Structures are given as structure tokens and as C-alpha cells.
């Protein structure tokens, strides 16, 4: 992907236009899904879509004035630094609260994008418009909540959550969760392969420790280098990398430490119990913070973990 810092002013405007169109489509999709059961909330999202359409119109007019009529298609998925959301059309049974949380994150994303872009721009007209759009997003703080005051009565209105806290949970907890998943699952195969190949608890511990620490270092660097945090506000890359790396190591060491016990079968049974605890914890975190239904999260993690576990045993007994 292309780093945001390498974009020209023309490309930034093109990106902004496509982003406003994408956001409007998301809000219209939410409105259509809510229209029958939650008409007042659907009206909120219709208004939010209109707001995005107006922003896009302003950007298109400025783009045509500066660069002509042809607008290259540049999407957020092509640029490093943006949160990669699951497409709405792939999200089934998304509840009203999850939609509002998604909208709040999108608002804060837009503010950071316009603020950063305005600071980089040298063209007075472009800088002025981007600054105005950034200020508009900043004043929203929660557009869903403010429009709710207009359209929702006291009984229908949902309690507003802290936008920044939600963004923090989404973007700081996420690297740690990915690390925990990677460490808990990816180290199962080498650990149990070593265990059943050698029946030596000490050698198994050494293999598990090496796999856990190695995976932690790899995940830490991968997360730290994926995004400098300038655009998304995800924080310093070293903090995110440390979170991902430490949780990867912890996930692997959890079922490695039992092999400090000298009795092979006692250590193995305890390691298996810890694996189940780890997979349950991952499923709960995904359910709590990532809006994933618990049973679906548990099934996905359990199937992946079981396959890796069986592969390790089969290789160890080969």
C-alpha cells in the first residue's frame, strides 16, 4: 500500500472524495437496514449520509477548479494508515449499537484525515477547505448523538459512548488481541510436535519458549511497521508493536510453562487445559470488543486451534 505521506494534494482530494462517497454509502446502508424497526434511528443515518454527500460536493467543486474534471479512483484500502473495516455488506445481523459505534469511529477517522491533510497542504484554497471539514468533524464529536437529539425522543435515544475510548479500544486492544490469537494458536503445532516426538518436558519447554518469543518479536515488528499512527491516531508504533509482541509471547508461553513439570503426561494435560482457557479468553475478547457473536467467535477459534493442535500431534508421532 502507498504511505499517506507520499500523496500529492491532487491525490489527497481524490481520496477525500471517494472516502466521503464510501461513508455515505455505509450510512445509507444502515438507514435501510433500520428503516422498518427503528425509523427514528434510520432518519439519523439518512441525515448523516446527506452530510457526507455535501462534503463530497464541496470537494468535487474544488478538485474541478484545481485539477480538471477527471478524478482518479483512490480508495482508503490503497493507503497505509487507515483502519480496515469489514465491508457492511459482509456484516450480518449488525445491531443498532454496533452501527452507532462504527459511525463514531468513522467520524473521528475523518477528522484526523482532514486535519493531517490540511497541515500538509501548501495550496491556500485546499488548506482552507480541508481545515473547514476537519473543524466540522471535530465539532460533531458524535454526529450520531447530535442528530439523535433532533430525531429521537427520550425513550428511543440510546446512551452515547465516549468516542475516543471506543477508538482506543478498537485500535489499541486490536493489536494485542491479534498477538494473543497468533501466539496461542501458531505455537500449538511446534510445541505438541516436540512433546510427542521427544516425550521430554525440558526439550518441549525450550521449543515452546523459542517459538513464543520468536513469534512475539515477528508480530511486534510487523505491527510497528504497518502504520506510523500519524493519520489514524492509533498511537506510537512502538506501543502498538510492544502490545502485539508481548501478547503473542504470552499466548505462546501460557501452554509452554506447564512443561517445566517433569512428568510428561501431567504437563501435557495441564497444557491442554490452558489451551482451552486461552481459546475461551480470545473468544470472549472478540465478543466484548470486536462485536463478534460469542458462539461464532468461539467456533472460529476452536476450529483453528484444534486443527493446529492435531497437526502438531501427528507430526510429533510421525
Phi and psi restraints in degrees (value plus and minus 20) as a CYANA .aco file:
   2 UNK   PHI    -103.5   -63.5
   2 UNK   PSI     111.3   151.3
   3 UNK   PHI     -84.5   -44.5
   3 UNK   PSI     122.8   162.8
   4 UNK   PHI     -79.2   -39.2
   4 UNK   PSI     -54.4   -14.4
   5 UNK   PHI     -85.0   -45.0
   5 UNK   PSI     -37.3     2.7
   6 UNK   PHI    -112.2   -72.2
   6 UNK   PSI     -21.8    18.2
   7 UNK   PHI     -96.7   -56.7
   7 UNK   PSI     121.3   161.3
   8 UNK   PHI    -102.0   -62.0
   8 UNK   PSI     151.1   191.1
   9 UNK   PHI     -83.4   -43.4
   9 UNK   PSI     -57.4   -17.4
  10 UNK   PHI     -82.2   -42.2
  10 UNK   PSI     -63.8   -23.8
  11 UNK   PHI     -88.5   -48.5
  11 UNK   PSI     -55.4   -15.4
  12 UNK   PHI     -83.5   -43.5
  12 UNK   PSI     -63.0   -23.0
  13 UNK   PHI     -84.5   -44.5
  13 UNK   PSI     -61.6   -21.6
  14 UNK   PHI     -82.5   -42.5
  14 UNK   PSI     -61.0   -21.0
  15 UNK   PHI     -84.0   -44.0
  15 UNK   PSI     -61.7   -21.7
  16 UNK   PHI     -82.8   -42.8
  16 UNK   PSI     -61.0   -21.0
  17 UNK   PHI     -83.0   -43.0
  17 UNK   PSI     -67.2   -27.2
  18 UNK   PHI     -86.8   -46.8
  18 UNK   PSI     -54.1   -14.1
  19 UNK   PHI     -86.8   -46.8
  19 UNK   PSI     -61.6   -21.6
  20 UNK   PHI     -83.6   -43.6
  20 UNK   PSI     -59.0   -19.0
  21 UNK   PHI     -85.6   -45.6
  21 UNK   PSI     -62.2   -22.2
  22 UNK   PHI     -81.8   -41.8
  22 UNK   PSI     -64.7   -24.7
  23 UNK   PHI     -84.9   -44.9
  23 UNK   PSI     -60.0   -20.0
  24 UNK   PHI     -81.8   -41.8
  24 UNK   PSI     -60.1   -20.1
  25 UNK   PHI     -85.0   -45.0
  25 UNK   PSI     -58.4   -18.4
  26 UNK   PHI     -81.7   -41.7
  26 UNK   PSI     -67.8   -27.8
  27 UNK   PHI     -84.9   -44.9
  27 UNK   PSI     -58.9   -18.9
  28 UNK   PHI     -84.7   -44.7
  28 UNK   PSI     -57.4   -17.4
  29 UNK   PHI     -83.4   -43.4
  29 UNK   PSI     -64.7   -24.7
  30 UNK   PHI     -79.6   -39.6
  30 UNK   PSI     -65.3   -25.3
  31 UNK   PHI     -80.6   -40.6
  31 UNK   PSI     -62.7   -22.7
  32 UNK   PHI     -86.4   -46.4
  32 UNK   PSI     -56.4   -16.4
  33 UNK   PHI     -88.1   -48.1
  33 UNK   PSI     -51.7   -11.7
  34 UNK   PHI    -113.3   -73.3
  34 UNK   PSI     -27.1    12.9
  35 UNK   PHI     -76.0   -36.0
  35 UNK   PSI     -62.8   -22.8
  36 UNK   PHI     -96.9   -56.9
  36 UNK   PSI     -65.2   -25.2
  37 UNK   PHI    -111.8   -71.8
  37 UNK   PSI     -50.4   -10.4
  38 UNK   PHI    -152.6  -112.6
  38 UNK   PSI      49.9    89.9
  39 UNK   PHI     -81.0   -41.0
  39 UNK   PSI     -55.6   -15.6
  40 UNK   PHI     -86.1   -46.1
  40 UNK   PSI     -63.4   -23.4
  41 UNK   PHI     -88.5   -48.5
  41 UNK   PSI     -54.4   -14.4
  42 UNK   PHI     -80.8   -40.8
  42 UNK   PSI     -58.6   -18.6
  43 UNK   PHI     -82.0   -42.0
  43 UNK   PSI     -56.6   -16.6
  44 UNK   PHI     -78.0   -38.0
  44 UNK   PSI     -68.8   -28.8
  45 UNK   PHI     -91.6   -51.6
  45 UNK   PSI     -50.5   -10.5
  46 UNK   PHI     -80.7   -40.7
  46 UNK   PSI     -64.2   -24.2
  47 UNK   PHI     -83.8   -43.8
  47 UNK   PSI     -58.0   -18.0
  48 UNK   PHI     -84.7   -44.7
  48 UNK   PSI     -58.2   -18.2
  49 UNK   PHI     -84.5   -44.5
  49 UNK   PSI     -60.1   -20.1
  50 UNK   PHI     -83.2   -43.2
  50 UNK   PSI     -57.2   -17.2
  51 UNK   PHI     -81.0   -41.0
  51 UNK   PSI     -62.6   -22.6
  52 UNK   PHI     -88.3   -48.3
  52 UNK   PSI     -58.4   -18.4
  53 UNK   PHI     -81.8   -41.8
  53 UNK   PSI     -58.4   -18.4
  54 UNK   PHI     -87.2   -47.2
  54 UNK   PSI     -61.1   -21.1
  55 UNK   PHI     -81.0   -41.0
  55 UNK   PSI     -62.5   -22.5
  56 UNK   PHI     -82.9   -42.9
  56 UNK   PSI     -61.1   -21.1
  57 UNK   PHI     -80.4   -40.4
  57 UNK   PSI     -63.6   -23.6
  58 UNK   PHI     -82.9   -42.9
  58 UNK   PSI     -61.9   -21.9
  59 UNK   PHI     -87.4   -47.4
  59 UNK   PSI     -61.1   -21.1
  60 UNK   PHI     -84.1   -44.1
  60 UNK   PSI     -60.1   -20.1
  61 UNK   PHI     -83.1   -43.1
  61 UNK   PSI     -63.0   -23.0
  62 UNK   PHI     -88.1   -48.1
  62 UNK   PSI     -60.2   -20.2
  63 UNK   PHI     -80.8   -40.8
  63 UNK   PSI     -66.8   -26.8
  64 UNK   PHI     -80.8   -40.8
  64 UNK   PSI     -57.6   -17.6
  65 UNK   PHI     -86.7   -46.7
  65 UNK   PSI     -57.3   -17.3
  66 UNK   PHI    -110.9   -70.9
  66 UNK   PSI     -57.8   -17.8
  67 UNK   PHI    -148.6  -108.6
  67 UNK   PSI     -21.3    18.7
  68 UNK   PHI      80.6   120.6
  68 UNK   PSI    -193.2  -153.2
  69 UNK   PHI    -105.2   -65.2
  69 UNK   PSI     -45.8    -5.8
  70 UNK   PHI     -97.1   -57.1
  70 UNK   PSI     101.7   141.7
  71 UNK   PHI    -133.7   -93.7
  71 UNK   PSI      91.6   131.6
  72 UNK   PHI     -84.9   -44.9
  72 UNK   PSI     126.0   166.0
  73 UNK   PHI    -104.7   -64.7
  73 UNK   PSI      86.1   126.1
  74 UNK   PHI    -141.0  -101.0
  74 UNK   PSI     101.1   141.1
  75 UNK   PHI    -129.0   -89.0
  75 UNK   PSI     140.0   180.0
  76 UNK   PHI     -82.2   -42.2
  76 UNK   PSI     -49.6    -9.6
  77 UNK   PHI     -87.0   -47.0
  77 UNK   PSI     -35.9     4.1
  78 UNK   PHI    -108.6   -68.6
  78 UNK   PSI     -29.4    10.6
  79 UNK   PHI    -135.0   -95.0
  79 UNK   PSI     110.5   150.5
  80 UNK   PHI     -89.7   -49.7
  80 UNK   PSI     120.2   160.2
  81 UNK   PHI      92.9   132.9
  81 UNK   PSI     -33.9     6.1
  82 UNK   PHI    -111.9   -71.9
  82 UNK   PSI     129.1   169.1
  83 UNK   PHI     -88.3   -48.3
  83 UNK   PSI     114.8   154.8
  84 UNK   PHI    -113.6   -73.6
  84 UNK   PSI      76.5   116.5
  85 UNK   PHI     -98.6   -58.6
  85 UNK   PSI     130.2   170.2
  86 UNK   PHI     -88.9   -48.9
  86 UNK   PSI     108.7   148.7
  87 UNK   PHI     -75.0   -35.0
  87 UNK   PSI     121.1   161.1
  88 UNK   PHI     -80.4   -40.4
  88 UNK   PSI     -57.6   -17.6
  89 UNK   PHI     -87.5   -47.5
  89 UNK   PSI     -36.6     3.4
  90 UNK   PHI    -115.9   -75.9
  90 UNK   PSI     -22.1    17.9
  91 UNK   PHI    -119.7   -79.7
  91 UNK   PSI      91.9   131.9
  92 UNK   PHI    -115.9   -75.9
  92 UNK   PSI     125.5   165.5
  93 UNK   PHI      35.3    75.3
  93 UNK   PSI      22.9    62.9
  94 UNK   PHI     -98.1   -58.1
  94 UNK   PSI      98.9   138.9
  95 UNK   PHI     -96.5   -56.5
  95 UNK   PSI     149.5   189.5
  96 UNK   PHI     -81.8   -41.8
  96 UNK   PSI     -63.2   -23.2
  97 UNK   PHI     -85.2   -45.2
  97 UNK   PSI     -57.9   -17.9
  98 UNK   PHI     -84.7   -44.7
  98 UNK   PSI     -57.0   -17.0
  99 UNK   PHI     -84.0   -44.0
  99 UNK   PSI     -62.0   -22.0
 100 UNK   PHI     -87.0   -47.0
 100 UNK   PSI     -58.4   -18.4
 101 UNK   PHI     -83.3   -43.3
 101 UNK   PSI     -62.8   -22.8
 102 UNK   PHI     -81.5   -41.5
 102 UNK   PSI     -61.4   -21.4
 103 UNK   PHI     -83.7   -43.7
 103 UNK   PSI     -60.2   -20.2
 104 UNK   PHI     -84.2   -44.2
 104 UNK   PSI     -61.0   -21.0
 105 UNK   PHI     -84.9   -44.9
 105 UNK   PSI     -61.4   -21.4
 106 UNK   PHI     -81.7   -41.7
 106 UNK   PSI     -59.3   -19.3
 107 UNK   PHI     -82.6   -42.6
 107 UNK   PSI     -66.1   -26.1
 108 UNK   PHI     -88.7   -48.7
 108 UNK   PSI     -55.6   -15.6
 109 UNK   PHI     -78.1   -38.1
 109 UNK   PSI     -66.7   -26.7
 110 UNK   PHI     -82.9   -42.9
 110 UNK   PSI     -60.0   -20.0
 111 UNK   PHI     -82.0   -42.0
 111 UNK   PSI     -67.2   -27.2
 112 UNK   PHI     -83.9   -43.9
 112 UNK   PSI     -58.8   -18.8
 113 UNK   PHI     -83.7   -43.7
 113 UNK   PSI     -69.3   -29.3
 114 UNK   PHI     -87.8   -47.8
 114 UNK   PSI     -57.9   -17.9
 115 UNK   PHI     -84.0   -44.0
 115 UNK   PSI     -68.2   -28.2
 116 UNK   PHI     -84.6   -44.6
 116 UNK   PSI     -61.1   -21.1
 117 UNK   PHI     -85.7   -45.7
 117 UNK   PSI     -61.1   -21.1
 118 UNK   PHI     -83.9   -43.9
 118 UNK   PSI     -59.3   -19.3
 119 UNK   PHI     -84.6   -44.6
 119 UNK   PSI     -50.4   -10.4
 120 UNK   PHI    -105.2   -65.2
 120 UNK   PSI     -41.4    -1.4
 121 UNK   PHI     -94.4   -54.4
 121 UNK   PSI     119.5   159.5
 122 UNK   PHI    -125.1   -85.1
 122 UNK   PSI     -30.2     9.8
 123 UNK   PHI    -105.2   -65.2
 123 UNK   PSI     104.1   144.1
 124 UNK   PHI     -78.7   -38.7
 124 UNK   PSI     -62.2   -22.2
 125 UNK   PHI     -86.8   -46.8
 125 UNK   PSI     -64.5   -24.5
 126 UNK   PHI     -85.5   -45.5
 126 UNK   PSI     -64.2   -24.2
 127 UNK   PHI     -79.9   -39.9
 127 UNK   PSI     -60.7   -20.7
 128 UNK   PHI     -84.4   -44.4
 128 UNK   PSI     -67.5   -27.5
 129 UNK   PHI     -85.8   -45.8
 129 UNK   PSI     -64.6   -24.6
 130 UNK   PHI     -83.5   -43.5
 130 UNK   PSI     -58.0   -18.0
 131 UNK   PHI     -84.9   -44.9
 131 UNK   PSI     -60.4   -20.4
 132 UNK   PHI     -84.2   -44.2
 132 UNK   PSI     -61.7   -21.7
 133 UNK   PHI     -87.7   -47.7
 133 UNK   PSI     -57.2   -17.2
 134 UNK   PHI     -83.4   -43.4
 134 UNK   PSI     -62.7   -22.7
 135 UNK   PHI     -85.3   -45.3
 135 UNK   PSI     -57.8   -17.8
 136 UNK   PHI     -83.2   -43.2
 136 UNK   PSI     -63.2   -23.2
 137 UNK   PHI     -87.1   -47.1
 137 UNK   PSI     -57.1   -17.1
 138 UNK   PHI     -85.3   -45.3
 138 UNK   PSI     -60.3   -20.3
 139 UNK   PHI     -89.8   -49.8
 139 UNK   PSI     -43.7    -3.7
 140 UNK   PHI     -82.4   -42.4
 140 UNK   PSI     -66.9   -26.9
 141 UNK   PHI      32.9    72.9
 141 UNK   PSI     -72.8   -32.8
 142 UNK   PHI    -164.8  -124.8
 142 UNK   PSI      74.3   114.3
 143 UNK   PHI     -81.9   -41.9
 143 UNK   PSI     -57.2   -17.2
 144 UNK   PHI     -80.9   -40.9
 144 UNK   PSI     -59.5   -19.5
 145 UNK   PHI     -90.4   -50.4
 145 UNK   PSI     -62.4   -22.4
 146 UNK   PHI     -87.8   -47.8
 146 UNK   PSI     -60.7   -20.7
 147 UNK   PHI     -88.7   -48.7
 147 UNK   PSI     -47.6    -7.6
 148 UNK   PHI     -83.5   -43.5
 148 UNK   PSI     -54.7   -14.7
 149 UNK   PHI     -82.9   -42.9
 149 UNK   PSI     -48.5    -8.5
 150 UNK   PHI    -101.5   -61.5
 150 UNK   PSI     -59.1   -19.1
 151 UNK   PHI    -129.3   -89.3
 151 UNK   PSI     -41.6    -1.6
 152 UNK   PHI    -123.6   -83.6
 152 UNK   PSI     114.6   154.6
 153 UNK   PHI     -99.8   -59.8
 153 UNK   PSI     157.9   197.9
 154 UNK   PHI     -81.2   -41.2
 154 UNK   PSI     -55.1   -15.1
 155 UNK   PHI     -95.0   -55.0
 155 UNK   PSI     -52.0   -12.0
 156 UNK   PHI    -107.1   -67.1
 156 UNK   PSI     -41.3    -1.3
 157 UNK   PHI     -89.0   -49.0
 157 UNK   PSI     113.6   153.6
 158 UNK   PHI    -112.0   -72.0
 158 UNK   PSI     129.3   169.3
 159 UNK   PHI     -86.0   -46.0
 159 UNK   PSI     113.3   153.3
 160 UNK   PHI     -98.0   -58.0
 160 UNK   PSI     121.1   161.1
 161 UNK   PHI    -124.8   -84.8
 161 UNK   PSI     143.5   183.5
 162 UNK   PHI     -93.6   -53.6
 162 UNK   PSI      93.3   133.3
 163 UNK   PHI     -80.4   -40.4
 163 UNK   PSI     -66.2   -26.2
 164 UNK   PHI     -84.4   -44.4
 164 UNK   PSI     -55.6   -15.6
 165 UNK   PHI     -86.3   -46.3
 165 UNK   PSI     -59.7   -19.7
 166 UNK   PHI     -83.4   -43.4
 166 UNK   PSI     -63.4   -23.4
 167 UNK   PHI     -84.0   -44.0
 167 UNK   PSI     -59.2   -19.2
 168 UNK   PHI     -81.6   -41.6
 168 UNK   PSI     -65.5   -25.5
 169 UNK   PHI     -83.4   -43.4
 169 UNK   PSI     -61.4   -21.4
 170 UNK   PHI     -86.8   -46.8
 170 UNK   PSI     -60.2   -20.2
 171 UNK   PHI    -122.7   -82.7
 171 UNK   PSI     -39.5     0.5
 172 UNK   PHI    -117.3   -77.3
 172 UNK   PSI     -61.9   -21.9
 173 UNK   PHI     -87.4   -47.4
 173 UNK   PSI     -54.9   -14.9
 174 UNK   PHI     -76.7   -36.7
 174 UNK   PSI     -67.4   -27.4
 175 UNK   PHI     -79.9   -39.9
 175 UNK   PSI     -58.9   -18.9
 176 UNK   PHI     -85.2   -45.2
 176 UNK   PSI     -59.8   -19.8
 177 UNK   PHI     -85.6   -45.6
 177 UNK   PSI     -63.6   -23.6
 178 UNK   PHI     -80.6   -40.6
 178 UNK   PSI     -60.0   -20.0
 179 UNK   PHI     -84.2   -44.2
 179 UNK   PSI     -63.7   -23.7
 180 UNK   PHI     -82.7   -42.7
 180 UNK   PSI     -61.2   -21.2
 181 UNK   PHI     -83.6   -43.6
 181 UNK   PSI     -65.6   -25.6
 182 UNK   PHI     -83.9   -43.9
 182 UNK   PSI     -66.0   -26.0
 183 UNK   PHI     -86.4   -46.4
 183 UNK   PSI     -58.9   -18.9
 184 UNK   PHI     -91.9   -51.9
 184 UNK   PSI     -55.8   -15.8
 185 UNK   PHI    -114.1   -74.1
 185 UNK   PSI     -67.2   -27.2
 186 UNK   PHI     -87.5   -47.5
 186 UNK   PSI     -45.8    -5.8
 187 UNK   PHI    -105.9   -65.9
 187 UNK   PSI     -26.8    13.2
 188 UNK   PHI     -82.4   -42.4
 188 UNK   PSI     -65.4   -25.4
 189 UNK   PHI     -81.9   -41.9
 189 UNK   PSI     -74.1   -34.1
 190 UNK   PHI     -84.0   -44.0
 190 UNK   PSI     -54.6   -14.6
 191 UNK   PHI     -85.3   -45.3
 191 UNK   PSI     -73.2   -33.2
 192 UNK   PHI     -96.7   -56.7
 192 UNK   PSI     -44.0    -4.0
 193 UNK   PHI     -84.5   -44.5
 193 UNK   PSI     -65.0   -25.0
 194 UNK   PHI     -84.7   -44.7
 194 UNK   PSI     -59.4   -19.4
 195 UNK   PHI     -82.1   -42.1
 195 UNK   PSI     -69.9   -29.9
 196 UNK   PHI    -101.4   -61.4
 196 UNK   PSI     -35.4     4.6
 197 UNK   PHI    -101.1   -61.1
 197 UNK   PSI     -55.0   -15.0
 198 UNK   PHI    -129.1   -89.1
 198 UNK   PSI     -47.2    -7.2
 199 UNK   PHI      33.6    73.6
 199 UNK   PSI       5.4    45.4
 200 UNK   PHI    -129.9   -89.9
 200 UNK   PSI      96.6   136.6
 201 UNK   PHI     -85.6   -45.6
 201 UNK   PSI     -56.3   -16.3
 202 UNK   PHI     -88.5   -48.5
 202 UNK   PSI     -65.0   -25.0
 203 UNK   PHI     -86.3   -46.3
 203 UNK   PSI     -55.9   -15.9
 204 UNK   PHI     -83.9   -43.9
 204 UNK   PSI     -61.4   -21.4
 205 UNK   PHI     -81.5   -41.5
 205 UNK   PSI     -62.5   -22.5
 206 UNK   PHI     -83.6   -43.6
 206 UNK   PSI     -62.7   -22.7
 207 UNK   PHI     -84.0   -44.0
 207 UNK   PSI     -65.9   -25.9
 208 UNK   PHI     -83.3   -43.3
 208 UNK   PSI     -61.6   -21.6
 209 UNK   PHI     -85.1   -45.1
 209 UNK   PSI     -62.1   -22.1
 210 UNK   PHI     -84.6   -44.6
 210 UNK   PSI     -63.4   -23.4
 211 UNK   PHI     -84.3   -44.3
 211 UNK   PSI     -60.6   -20.6
 212 UNK   PHI     -87.8   -47.8
 212 UNK   PSI     -67.8   -27.8
 213 UNK   PHI     -88.2   -48.2
 213 UNK   PSI     -61.1   -21.1
 214 UNK   PHI     -82.3   -42.3
 214 UNK   PSI     -64.2   -24.2
 215 UNK   PHI     -84.7   -44.7
 215 UNK   PSI     -57.1   -17.1
 216 UNK   PHI     -83.2   -43.2
 216 UNK   PSI     -63.6   -23.6
 217 UNK   PHI     -83.6   -43.6
 217 UNK   PSI     -64.3   -24.3
 218 UNK   PHI     -82.4   -42.4
 218 UNK   PSI     -67.6   -27.6
 219 UNK   PHI     -85.4   -45.4
 219 UNK   PSI     -58.1   -18.1
 220 UNK   PHI     -81.5   -41.5
 220 UNK   PSI     -66.5   -26.5
 221 UNK   PHI     -87.3   -47.3
 221 UNK   PSI     -60.2   -20.2
 222 UNK   PHI     -81.3   -41.3
 222 UNK   PSI     -63.7   -23.7
 223 UNK   PHI     -90.2   -50.2
 223 UNK   PSI     -61.9   -21.9
 224 UNK   PHI     -84.7   -44.7
 224 UNK   PSI     -54.4   -14.4
 225 UNK   PHI    -107.3   -67.3
 225 UNK   PSI     -28.3    11.7
 226 UNK   PHI     -97.0   -57.0
 226 UNK   PSI     -43.7    -3.7
 227 UNK   PHI    -184.4  -144.4
 227 UNK   PSI     107.8   147.8
 228 UNK   PHI    -101.6   -61.6
 228 UNK   PSI     -22.7    17.3
 229 UNK   PHI      59.6    99.6
 229 UNK   PSI     -23.6    16.4
 230 UNK   PHI     -84.9   -44.9
 230 UNK   PSI     -61.8   -21.8
 231 UNK   PHI    -107.9   -67.9
 231 UNK   PSI     -65.4   -25.4
 232 UNK   PHI    -104.7   -64.7
 232 UNK   PSI     -36.4     3.6
 233 UNK   PHI      51.4    91.4
 233 UNK   PSI       4.7    44.7
 234 UNK   PHI     -95.5   -55.5
 234 UNK   PSI     -22.1    17.9
 235 UNK   PHI      80.2   120.2
 235 UNK   PSI     154.7   194.7
 236 UNK   PHI     -83.5   -43.5
 236 UNK   PSI     115.8   155.8
 237 UNK   PHI     -79.5   -39.5
 237 UNK   PSI     -49.3    -9.3
 238 UNK   PHI     -86.6   -46.6
 238 UNK   PSI     -56.0   -16.0
 239 UNK   PHI     -87.6   -47.6
 239 UNK   PSI     -65.9   -25.9
 240 UNK   PHI     -84.8   -44.8
 240 UNK   PSI     -62.2   -22.2
 241 UNK   PHI     -83.3   -43.3
 241 UNK   PSI     -60.1   -20.1
 242 UNK   PHI     -84.4   -44.4
 242 UNK   PSI     -61.0   -21.0
 243 UNK   PHI     -81.1   -41.1
 243 UNK   PSI     -68.1   -28.1
 244 UNK   PHI     -85.1   -45.1
 244 UNK   PSI     -63.3   -23.3
 245 UNK   PHI     -86.1   -46.1
 245 UNK   PSI     -65.1   -25.1
 246 UNK   PHI     -84.7   -44.7
 246 UNK   PSI     -64.3   -24.3
 247 UNK   PHI     -88.9   -48.9
 247 UNK   PSI     -51.1   -11.1
 248 UNK   PHI     -83.9   -43.9
 248 UNK   PSI     -65.5   -25.5
 249 UNK   PHI     -84.1   -44.1
 249 UNK   PSI     -63.7   -23.7
 250 UNK   PHI     -81.1   -41.1
 250 UNK   PSI     -63.4   -23.4
 251 UNK   PHI     -79.4   -39.4
 251 UNK   PSI     -57.8   -17.8
 252 UNK   PHI     -97.9   -57.9
 252 UNK   PSI     -58.4   -18.4
 253 UNK   PHI     -90.5   -50.5
 253 UNK   PSI     -43.7    -3.7
 254 UNK   PHI     -74.4   -34.4
 254 UNK   PSI     -67.5   -27.5
 255 UNK   PHI    -116.4   -76.4
 255 UNK   PSI     -14.6    25.4
 256 UNK   PHI    -111.7   -71.7
 256 UNK   PSI     -58.1   -18.1
 257 UNK   PHI     -77.1   -37.1
 257 UNK   PSI     -55.0   -15.0
 258 UNK   PHI     -75.7   -35.7
 258 UNK   PSI     -42.4    -2.4
 259 UNK   PHI     -98.7   -58.7
 259 UNK   PSI     -13.8    26.2
 260 UNK   PHI     -96.0   -56.0
 260 UNK   PSI     -35.6     4.4
 261 UNK   PHI     -94.5   -54.5
 261 UNK   PSI     115.8   155.8
 262 UNK   PHI     -95.7   -55.7
 262 UNK   PSI     -47.7    -7.7
 263 UNK   PHI     -98.8   -58.8
 263 UNK   PSI     103.0   143.0
 264 UNK   PHI     -82.2   -42.2
 264 UNK   PSI     -70.7   -30.7
 265 UNK   PHI     -91.0   -51.0
 265 UNK   PSI     -53.5   -13.5
 266 UNK   PHI     -83.0   -43.0
 266 UNK   PSI     -65.2   -25.2
 267 UNK   PHI     -83.6   -43.6
 267 UNK   PSI     -61.6   -21.6
 268 UNK   PHI     -86.9   -46.9
 268 UNK   PSI     -64.5   -24.5
 269 UNK   PHI     -82.9   -42.9
 269 UNK   PSI     -61.0   -21.0
 270 UNK   PHI     -85.9   -45.9
 270 UNK   PSI     -59.8   -19.8
 271 UNK   PHI     -82.2   -42.2
 271 UNK   PSI     -60.8   -20.8
 272 UNK   PHI     -84.4   -44.4
 272 UNK   PSI     -61.9   -21.9
 273 UNK   PHI     -80.7   -40.7
 273 UNK   PSI     -62.5   -22.5
 274 UNK   PHI     -85.7   -45.7
 274 UNK   PSI     -55.4   -15.4
 275 UNK   PHI     -79.8   -39.8
 275 UNK   PSI     -65.1   -25.1
 276 UNK   PHI     -82.7   -42.7
 276 UNK   PSI     -59.0   -19.0
 277 UNK   PHI     -84.5   -44.5
 277 UNK   PSI     -62.8   -22.8
 278 UNK   PHI     -81.8   -41.8
 278 UNK   PSI     -65.7   -25.7
 279 UNK   PHI     -85.7   -45.7
 279 UNK   PSI     -56.7   -16.7
 280 UNK   PHI     -85.0   -45.0
 280 UNK   PSI     -62.7   -22.7
 281 UNK   PHI     -82.4   -42.4
 281 UNK   PSI     -62.3   -22.3
 282 UNK   PHI     -81.9   -41.9
 282 UNK   PSI     -64.1   -24.1
 283 UNK   PHI     -81.0   -41.0
 283 UNK   PSI     -61.1   -21.1
 284 UNK   PHI     -86.7   -46.7
 284 UNK   PSI     -61.5   -21.5
 285 UNK   PHI     -84.0   -44.0
 285 UNK   PSI     -61.9   -21.9
 286 UNK   PHI     -83.1   -43.1
 286 UNK   PSI     -59.2   -19.2
 287 UNK   PHI     -87.1   -47.1
 287 UNK   PSI     -62.2   -22.2
 288 UNK   PHI     -91.8   -51.8
 288 UNK   PSI     -65.0   -25.0
 289 UNK   PHI    -130.2   -90.2
 289 UNK   PSI     -40.4    -0.4
 290 UNK   PHI    -131.4   -91.4
 290 UNK   PSI      -7.2    32.8
 291 UNK   PHI      36.3    76.3
 291 UNK   PSI      15.2    55.2
 292 UNK   PHI    -122.5   -82.5
 292 UNK   PSI     105.2   145.2
 293 UNK   PHI     -71.3   -31.3
 293 UNK   PSI     116.4   156.4
 294 UNK   PHI     -79.3   -39.3
 294 UNK   PSI     -66.2   -26.2
 295 UNK   PHI     -83.3   -43.3
 295 UNK   PSI     -58.9   -18.9
 296 UNK   PHI     -85.6   -45.6
 296 UNK   PSI     -64.2   -24.2
 297 UNK   PHI     -82.1   -42.1
 297 UNK   PSI     -64.0   -24.0
 298 UNK   PHI     -83.7   -43.7
 298 UNK   PSI     -61.3   -21.3
 299 UNK   PHI     -84.4   -44.4
 299 UNK   PSI     -65.4   -25.4
 300 UNK   PHI     -81.6   -41.6
 300 UNK   PSI     -66.9   -26.9
 301 UNK   PHI     -88.6   -48.6
 301 UNK   PSI     -61.6   -21.6
 302 UNK   PHI     -84.1   -44.1
 302 UNK   PSI     -63.0   -23.0
 303 UNK   PHI     -84.0   -44.0
 303 UNK   PSI     -67.4   -27.4
 304 UNK   PHI     -81.5   -41.5
 304 UNK   PSI     -66.2   -26.2
 305 UNK   PHI     -83.5   -43.5
 305 UNK   PSI     -60.9   -20.9
 306 UNK   PHI     -84.3   -44.3
 306 UNK   PSI     -62.4   -22.4
 307 UNK   PHI     -81.8   -41.8
 307 UNK   PSI     -66.8   -26.8
 308 UNK   PHI     -84.1   -44.1
 308 UNK   PSI     -60.3   -20.3
 309 UNK   PHI     -80.1   -40.1
 309 UNK   PSI     -67.9   -27.9
 310 UNK   PHI     -84.3   -44.3
 310 UNK   PSI     -61.1   -21.1
 311 UNK   PHI     -78.3   -38.3
 311 UNK   PSI     -64.0   -24.0
 312 UNK   PHI     -80.9   -40.9
 312 UNK   PSI     -64.4   -24.4
 313 UNK   PHI     -85.3   -45.3
 313 UNK   PSI     -62.7   -22.7
 314 UNK   PHI     -83.5   -43.5
 314 UNK   PSI     -61.5   -21.5
 315 UNK   PHI     -87.3   -47.3
 315 UNK   PSI     -59.5   -19.5
 316 UNK   PHI     -85.2   -45.2
 316 UNK   PSI     -51.2   -11.2
 317 UNK   PHI    -112.1   -72.1
 317 UNK   PSI     -20.6    19.4
